[in-house]
Amino acid sequence: MQDQRAELEWRDGAVPVSTRFDDPYFSLDNGLAETRHVFLGGNDLPARFRDGFHVVELGFGTGLNFLTAWAAWRAAGVEGRLHFTSFEAFPMEVGAMEKALAAFPEVAGLAAQLVAAGGGSTEFEDAMLTVIEGDARETLPKWDGKADAWFLDGFSPAKNPELWGADLMAEVARHTVPAGTAATYTAAGFVRRGLEEAGFTVTRAPGFGRKRHMTRAVLG
């Protein structure tokens, strides 16, 4: 397992930027709105939620995507528990996570629970979070779970191509239930082709903010 932490600088004192990948962790426009548009909307959530629904993510980052999904789960009044698994190569220190999440008062209560739990794998009353540290190219093939929905949220494919390669997209497909879905903010051609080659039916959808397009995918 890698023992490497995220290396950060702060833009406008509030937006964390990875110095390793020269890319912000969330939209400079509105990270919460972007997550709702791309990852919830792109996977037809919360409409598909049910007890035990399993979201799996490439790139945990600040934990904002988890909190957004958890908040949507609660707002939808779904009985049971949401399962959320995330693969993260460079975990963020919990203090930096807390600082970043302070920008989103709408999820402040849930963020406080995540921070209090150390920012990693935790069982909450209605959500189970598992954060798997290390290079997803090594850890995902060894994982024995299956996703109902994928949040593909690595840093930009141009700056972090390792997290978007065809071999990894094949592993994403192998760890997806029949008719499971995936969504990502990027519409990069090689990403879409990798998903298609892995067995997904891929469509392009309107992106968030300044991004013209995003990608939605359904297995099969």
Secondary structure, DSSP 8 states (H G I E B T S, - for coil): -------EEEETTTEEEETTTTEESS-TTTHHHHHIIIIIGGGTTTTT--TT-EEEEE--TTSHHHHHHHHHHHHHT-SS-EEEEEEESS---HHHHHHHHTT-GGGHHHHHHHHHTTSSSEE-SSEEEEEEES-HHHHGGG----EEEEEE--S-TTT-GGGS-HHHHHHHHHTEEEEEEEEES---HHHHHHHHHTTEEEEEEE-STT--EEEEEEE-
